[in-house]
Amino acid sequence: MARYGFIHDKLDIKFLILYLMARVVAPIDFPTLTDLTMCDGGVDYFEFAEAVNELVETGHVLELDGRYRATEKGIRNG
């Protein structure tokens, strides 16, 4: 499968998510996060969804009531 853009694997997607999350002023919902992240042609939706889930599981992103925000750990590691 050919990849386009700057994003080439799930780690790149995680860094993109953390980069974006560190710059939003309030928690955002999943559709908004999806719209912001899918700006690169190399982002695969299913890898993106897995990356978000993994970031929540590892404590880099907090999900509360359907809204997501970067934690201090996520900001530091992003």
Secondary structure, DSSP 8 states (H G I E B T S, - for coil): ----SS--SHHHHHHHHHHHHTT-SS-EEHHHHHHHHTTSTT--HHHHHHHHHHHHHTTSEEEETTEEEE-HHHHHH-
